[in-house]
Amino acid sequence: KFLNMSSQAFAHKQFEEDQENQLDQITKIAHNLHNHANEIHEEIDRQGEMIDQTGKAIEKTNARFGVVNKKLSELLKTSDTGTIYTILCLFLILMILITFVLFG
């Protein structure tokens, strides 16, 4: 009987140690997940800031484009062919520059 109780106590102790090891592993996994979640959160914040900056740059470019478009519209009212070709060339150059600013 003593041997049977000792065997049961040993088995119970082994079971408790196994549970403790499993809990330690779960704790480590939970900490790793927490760290990954924090890294993802920080990356999302950085990308959000980049999107905001890009949006502001686009708004500025649109405002500038509006001014240029208004001036072009006034200049296109002229009947001088040389002026119209100059305006069209400058407009194309402006579009190329805007493309480089946004995508360069």
Secondary structure in CASP SS format (residue, H / E / C, confidence):
PFRMAT SS
TARGET T0000
AUTHOR 0000-0000-0000
METHOD secondary structure of the structure
MODEL  1
K C 1.00
F H 1.00
L H 1.00
N H 1.00
M H 1.00
S H 1.00
S H 1.00
Q H 1.00
A H 1.00
F H 1.00
A H 1.00
H H 1.00
K H 1.00
Q H 1.00
F H 1.00
E H 1.00
E H 1.00
D H 1.00
Q H 1.00
E H 1.00
N H 1.00
Q H 1.00
L H 1.00
D H 1.00
Q H 1.00
I H 1.00
T H 1.00
K H 1.00
I H 1.00
A H 1.00
H H 1.00
N H 1.00
L H 1.00
H H 1.00
N H 1.00
H H 1.00
A H 1.00
N H 1.00
E H 1.00
I H 1.00
H H 1.00
E H 1.00
E H 1.00
I H 1.00
D H 1.00
R H 1.00
Q H 1.00
G H 1.00
E H 1.00
M H 1.00
I H 1.00
D H 1.00
Q H 1.00
T H 1.00
G H 1.00
K H 1.00
A H 1.00
I H 1.00
E H 1.00
K H 1.00
T H 1.00
N H 1.00
A H 1.00
R H 1.00
F H 1.00
G H 1.00
V H 1.00
V H 1.00
N H 1.00
K H 1.00
K H 1.00
L H 1.00
S H 1.00
E H 1.00
L H 1.00
L C 1.00
K C 1.00
T C 1.00
S C 1.00
D C 1.00
T H 1.00
G H 1.00
T H 1.00
I H 1.00
Y H 1.00
T H 1.00
I H 1.00
L H 1.00
C H 1.00
L H 1.00
F H 1.00
L H 1.00
I H 1.00
L H 1.00
M H 1.00
I H 1.00
L H 1.00
I H 1.00
T H 1.00
F H 1.00
V H 1.00
L H 1.00
F H 1.00
G C 1.00
END
